C-alpha cells in the first residue's frame, strides 16, 4: 500500500522566497495551459505538451531558473486532471473541468526521490543552473522528524499560516486478511461511532469534543474582522488569529479521527468491520423539524464523517481487516427486538419501543440492527421485515421475543 508521511520543515527567509518563486512559475505555466484549453484547444497528452516547454521558456525567460523536474510535473498534473475530466464526462457525472489556480494558494512542488539529498535532518531541494548561472541556491530545509527509509516522491506544500511541509510517499506491506468475528458500528453526531460485536459487547468511540468552543471563538473573531476596513492592520491581525485558531481546531479534529480509526482497525480483535453507509445530507433533510444552522455546521464541518471513513478504509486494508458498508436506512427507527418501526427525531437519544417495551440507547439499537442486517444479507427496504431475523446459531428466535427480558437476553446474546 502506498502511504504518505507529512513532516514540517524549517526554512530560512531566502529559501522560502525561492520556493515561492518556483511555485509561482509552475502555477503560471499550469494556468496558461488551462486557459488555452478553455478557449477550445485539444489536449494531446503530457508527452506532447512537454515539447512546448522550450517555447514557454523563450516567452518567459524566468522559467530557466526553475528546476526542470518541477516543470515536467506540471504537465503530468494537468494530464491527470484532464483524464479525470474525460472519465467523469464518459460516466455522465458532473465533468469538473480543470480550474485556474489562484495566487494565494501554494502550488505543490513534486520532487522525484532520486534527485533529492538528505544529510542528517537536512533536506536539500535542487534548483536550476550551475555556477554563475545559478541565481537561486539549493533550498536547505530542516526536517522536524526522520523521513521513511525508502520513499518514492516528495511533495512540498504550505499551509495558510505560512508553514512548509514535505510529504514523503512510501510503500507499506499489507497484512493478509483473516476470517474472524464481526463488529458493526453506527456513526453519529453525539458519539462518533457506537459498535456491537457478536457477543453483545458495546463499544463507544468518542469523537472531537471541542468544536462548540472553537466555533464560538471563530465566530467572535469573524464578527470583529467584519467591522474593520479591508487590508488594514487590524484586519490583517484578526485574519492571522482566525487562521491560527482554525488550524488548532482542524488538527485536533484530525487527531481524534486518526485515533478512532486506529482503534477500530488495529486495536479491536474482530476481523470484519461493518459500518452503516450514511449520507451527511440525509442528516439535514427537510423532514427533520429541528433543522437549523447549528446542526448543519455540526454535520458538514465538525463531524468529519467522510474523512473518518477514508481513514478507516485504508487502515483496515493495511491491517488485514475486511470493511463492509451496509445501507442503514430505518436502523434507528426499527426496534432491534421486535422490528417495530416508529419515528425517531434527532433530538430523541433513547429508543423506547411501544410494542415490546425495549428501552436502550438510540445508537446501540441502530448498531444491533446493522449487525443483524449484515448476518441476514437481505435488502433494507423489505416491507414489514426490517429488523426481524431468525438466528439459529444462537438459539434465539427474534420474532418470538415478546417480553423485555427476552429482548435484553437477545441484546447480550
C-alpha positions in Angstrom: 0.0 0.0 0.0 1.2 3.5 -0.9 1.2 5.7 2.2 2.3 9.3 2.9 4.1 10.9 5.9 3.8 14.6 6.3 6.7 16.3 8.0 7.0 20.0 8.9 10.0 21.9 7.5 12.1 24.7 9.0 13.2 27.0 6.2 15.0 30.4 6.1 13.6 33.5 4.5 15.8 33.1 1.5 14.8 29.5 0.9 11.1 30.5 1.4 11.4 33.1 -1.2 13.0 30.5 -3.6 10.1 28.1 -3.0 7.6 30.9 -3.6 9.3 31.9 -6.8 9.3 28.3 -8.2 5.7 27.6 -7.2 4.6 30.9 -8.7 6.2 30.0 -12.1 4.8 26.4 -12.0 1.3 27.8 -11.2 1.6 30.3 -14.1 2.6 27.6 -16.5 -0.4 25.4 -15.3 -2.9 28.3 -15.6 -1.6 29.2 -19.1 -2.4 25.8 -20.4 -5.7 25.7 -18.6 -6.8 29.0 -20.3 -5.7 27.6 -23.7 -7.8 24.5 -23.1 -10.8 26.7 -22.1 -10.6 28.5 -25.4 -11.2 25.2 -27.3 -7.7 23.7 -27.9 -7.4 20.0 -27.6 -5.2 18.3 -25.0 -2.8 16.0 -26.8 -1.2 14.5 -23.7 1.6 15.2 -21.3 4.4 13.9 -23.6 3.5 16.2 -26.4 2.9 19.2 -24.1 6.5 18.8 -22.7 7.8 19.6 -26.1 6.4 23.1 -25.9 8.4 23.8 -22.8 11.2 25.5 -24.7 8.8 27.8 -26.4 7.4 28.7 -23.0 10.9 29.4 -21.7 11.5 31.8 -24.7 8.3 33.6 -23.8 9.2 33.7 -20.1 12.9 33.6 -19.5 12.5 33.3 -15.7 11.4 29.7 -16.3 15.1 28.9 -16.8 15.6 29.4 -13.1 13.0 26.7 -12.1 14.1 23.2 -11.6 13.2 21.2 -14.8 11.6 18.2 -13.0 9.1 20.6 -11.3 8.1 22.0 -14.7 7.6 18.4 -16.0 5.4 17.6 -13.1 3.1 20.4 -14.1 2.3 18.7 -17.4 1.7 15.3 -15.6 -0.6 17.0 -13.1 -2.6 18.7 -15.9 -2.8 15.4 -17.8 -4.2 13.7 -14.7 -6.8 16.4 -14.3 -7.8 16.1 -18.0 -8.1 12.3 -17.8 -10.3 12.6 -14.7 -12.4 15.2 -16.6 -12.9 12.8 -19.6 -13.7 9.9 -17.2 -16.4 11.8 -15.4 -17.8 13.0 -18.7 -18.0 9.4 -20.1 -19.9 8.3 -17.0 -22.4 11.1 -17.2 -21.3 12.7 -14.0 -20.5 16.4 -13.3 -17.5 17.0 -15.6 -15.5 19.4 -13.4 -13.1 21.0 -15.9 -9.6 21.8 -14.5 -9.7 25.2 -12.8 -7.2 28.1 -12.7 -5.1 28.0 -9.6 -5.4 31.3 -7.5 -2.5 33.3 -6.4 -3.0 32.9 -2.7 -2.8 29.1 -2.9 0.6 27.4 -2.9 1.1 25.2 -5.9 2.5 21.9 -4.6 6.1 21.1 -5.8 6.7 17.5 -6.6 10.3 16.2 -6.5 11.2 12.7 -7.5 13.2 10.9 -4.8 16.3 10.2 -6.9 17.0 13.9 -7.3 16.9 14.7 -3.6 19.6 14.5 -0.9 19.1 14.1 2.8 22.1 14.8 5.1 21.1 14.0 8.7 17.9 16.0 9.2 18.5 18.5 6.3 16.6 18.0 3.1 18.3 19.6 0.1 16.0 20.6 -2.7 17.8 21.4 -6.0 17.2 24.5 -8.2 18.1 25.3 -11.7 21.6 26.3 -13.0 25.3 25.9 -12.2 28.0 28.3 -11.2 27.3 31.9 -12.3 24.0 30.8 -14.0 22.6 29.6 -10.7 20.5 32.6 -9.5 18.8 30.7 -6.6 20.9 28.4 -4.4 19.6 25.0 -3.4 17.0 25.0 -0.7 18.2 23.5 2.6 15.2 22.7 4.8 15.5 21.1 8.3 13.1 18.2 8.9 11.4 18.1 12.3 11.1 14.3 12.1 13.0 11.5 10.4 11.7 10.6 7.0 10.8 7.0 5.9 13.8 5.0 4.6 12.7 4.2 1.1 10.4 7.0 -0.2 9.4 7.5 -3.8 8.4 11.1 -4.1 8.4 14.3 -2.0 5.7 16.9 -2.3 6.4 20.4 -0.8 3.3 22.3 0.4 2.4 25.3 2.5 -0.5 25.9 4.9 -2.5 29.1 5.4 -0.2 30.2 8.2 3.0 30.0 6.1 4.4 26.8 7.4 6.1 24.5 4.9 5.7 20.7 4.9 7.3 17.8 3.0 5.1 14.8 2.2 7.0 11.5 1.7 5.3 8.8 -0.2 6.4 5.2 0.6 5.1 1.7 0.3 4.0 -0.4 3.3 3.4 -4.1 3.3 -0.3 -5.0 3.9 -1.2 -7.7 6.4 -3.1 -10.7 4.9 -6.9 -10.8 5.5 -8.1 -13.4 8.0 -11.6 -14.5 8.8 -12.9 -13.9 12.3 -15.6 -12.3 14.4 -17.8 -9.4 13.3 -18.3 -5.9 14.8 -20.9 -3.4 13.5 -20.7 0.3 14.0 -23.3 3.1 13.8 -21.8 6.6 13.2 -23.5 9.6 14.7 -23.0 13.2 15.8 -23.1 13.0 19.6 -20.9 9.9 19.6 -18.6 9.3 16.6 -19.3 5.6 16.5 -21.2 3.0 18.6 -20.5 -0.6 17.9 -21.6 -4.1 19.0 -20.0 -7.5 18.3 -21.4 -11.0 18.2 -21.0 -11.5 21.9 -23.1 -8.3 22.6 -20.1 -6.2 23.8 -20.8 -2.5 23.2 -18.1 -0.1 22.0 -18.4 3.7 22.4 -15.8 5.6 20.3 -15.8 9.3 21.0 -15.0 12.0 18.5 -13.9 15.6 18.7 -15.5 17.3 21.7 -14.2 20.9 21.4 -16.0 22.0 18.3 -18.5 24.3 20.0 -15.8 26.2 21.9 -13.8 26.7 18.7 -16.8 27.7 16.7 -17.7 30.3 19.3 -14.1 31.8 19.1 -14.1 31.7 15.3 -17.5 33.5 15.2 -16.3 36.2 17.6 -13.1 36.8 15.6 -15.0 36.9 12.3 -17.5 39.4 13.6 -14.8 41.7 14.8 -13.0 41.4 11.5 -16.1 42.3 9.5 -16.2 45.7 11.2 -12.6 46.5 10.1 -11.5 48.1 6.8 -10.1 45.5 4.5 -6.3 45.3 4.3 -5.9 47.4 7.4 -3.5 46.4 10.2 -6.3 45.2 12.5 -7.9 43.3 9.6 -4.7 41.5 8.8 -4.0 40.8 12.5 -7.5 39.3 13.0 -7.1 37.2 9.9 -3.9 35.7 11.3 -5.6 35.0 14.6 -8.5 33.4 12.7 -6.1 31.1 10.8 -4.3 30.1 13.9 -7.5 29.1 15.8 -8.9 27.3 12.8 -5.7 25.4 12.4 -5.8 24.3 16.1 -9.4 23.1 15.6 -8.5 21.2 12.4 -5.5 19.5 13.9 -7.4 18.3 17.0 -10.3 17.1 14.8 -8.0 15.1 12.6 -6.1 13.8 15.6 -9.3 12.4 17.1 -10.4 10.9 13.8 -7.0 9.2 13.4 -7.2 7.8 17.0 -10.8 6.5 16.5 -10.0 4.8 13.1 -6.8 3.3 14.5 -8.7 1.9 17.5 -11.3 0.2 15.3 -8.9 -1.1 12.6 -5.9 -2.1 14.7 -6.8 -2.5 18.4 -10.1 -4.4 18.2 -9.9 -8.2 17.8 -12.7 -8.5 15.3 -11.6 -9.1 11.8 -14.7 -7.9 10.0 -15.9 -4.3 10.5 -19.4 -3.3 9.3 -20.2 0.4 9.0 -23.5 2.0 8.1 -23.4 3.8 4.8 -24.9 7.1 6.0 -25.0 10.3 3.9 -24.3 13.6 5.5 -27.1 15.2 3.5 -29.5 12.7 5.0 -29.0 14.2 8.4 -30.2 17.7 7.4 -33.2 16.7 5.3 -36.3 18.9 5.4 -38.3 16.1 7.1 -36.4 16.8 10.3 -38.3 19.6 12.2 -35.3 20.6 14.3 -33.1 21.5 11.3 -31.1 24.6 12.0 -27.7 26.2 11.2 -26.1 24.6 14.2 -27.0 21.1 13.0 -25.8 21.9 9.5 -22.5 23.2 10.8 -22.0 20.1 13.0 -22.7 17.7 10.2 -20.8 19.3 7.4 -17.9 20.9 9.3 -17.4 19.4 12.7 -18.4 15.8 12.2 -15.8 14.8 9.7 -17.6 11.7 8.5 -16.1 11.5 5.1 -12.5 11.9 6.5 -13.2 9.2 9.1 -14.5 6.7 6.5 -11.5 7.4 4.3 -9.1 6.8 7.2 -10.9 3.7 8.3 -10.9 2.3 4.7 -7.1 2.4 4.2 -6.3 1.4 7.8 -8.5 -1.7 7.6 -6.8 -2.6 4.3 -3.4 -2.1 5.9 -4.0 -4.2 8.9 -5.8 -7.0 7.0 -9.4 -6.4 8.2 -12.5 -6.7 6.0 -14.5 -3.5 5.9 -18.1 -3.7 4.8 -20.6 -0.9 4.1 -24.3 -1.5 4.7 -27.3 0.6 4.0 -28.6 1.7 7.4 -32.0 3.1 6.4 -34.6 2.7 9.2 -32.0 1.1 11.5 -32.6 4.0 14.0 -36.4 3.7 13.6 -36.7 -0.1 13.9 -36.7 -1.9 17.2 -33.8 -4.4 17.5 -36.1 -6.8 19.4 -39.4 -6.9 17.5 -38.8 -4.9 14.4 -41.4 -2.3 15.1 -40.9 1.0 13.2 -41.5 4.3 14.9 -40.5 7.9 14.3 -37.1 8.9 15.8 -36.2 12.6 15.5 -32.6 13.5 16.1 -33.2 15.0 19.5 -34.6 11.7 20.9 -31.5 9.8 22.1 -33.2 6.9 23.8 -35.2 4.3 21.9 -38.4 3.2 23.7 -40.4 0.6 21.8 -44.2 0.9 22.1 -44.7 -2.8 21.2 -42.3 -4.8 23.3 -41.1 -2.2 25.8 -37.5 -2.2 24.8 -35.6 0.7 26.3 -32.0 1.3 25.1 -29.7 3.9 23.6 -30.6 5.0 20.1 -27.1 4.4 18.6 -26.8 1.0 20.3 -30.2 -0.1 18.9 -29.0 1.0 15.4 -25.7 -0.8 15.7 -27.6 -4.1 16.7 -29.8 -3.6 13.6 -26.9 -3.2 11.4 -25.2 -6.3 12.7 -28.5 -8.3 12.3 -28.9 -7.0 8.8 -25.4 -8.0 7.9 -26.0 -11.6 9.0 -29.4 -11.6 7.3 -28.0 -10.4 4.0 -31.4 -9.2 2.9 -32.4 -5.8 1.4 -33.1 -2.9 3.7 -36.4 -2.0 2.0 -38.3 -5.3 2.6 -41.7 -4.2 4.0 -42.7 -5.5 7.3 -39.4 -7.4 7.9 -37.0 -4.6 8.9 -35.0 -5.8 11.9 -36.7 -9.3 12.0 -34.2 -12.2 11.8 -34.3 -15.8 12.8 -30.8 -16.6 14.3 -30.4 -20.3 14.6 -26.7 -20.2 15.6 -27.5 -18.5 18.9 -30.7 -20.5 19.5 -32.9 -17.4 19.8 -35.9 -16.6 17.7 -36.3 -12.8 17.4 -39.9 -12.9 16.3 -40.9 -14.7 19.5 -39.2 -12.3 21.9 -42.4 -10.9 23.3 -41.2 -9.5 26.7 -38.4 -7.0 27.5 -36.4 -9.7 29.5 -36.1 -11.9 26.3 -35.1 -8.8 24.3 -32.4 -8.0 26.8 -31.1 -11.5 26.6 -31.1 -11.3 22.8 -29.2 -8.0 23.1 -26.5 -9.6 25.2 -26.6 -12.9 23.1 
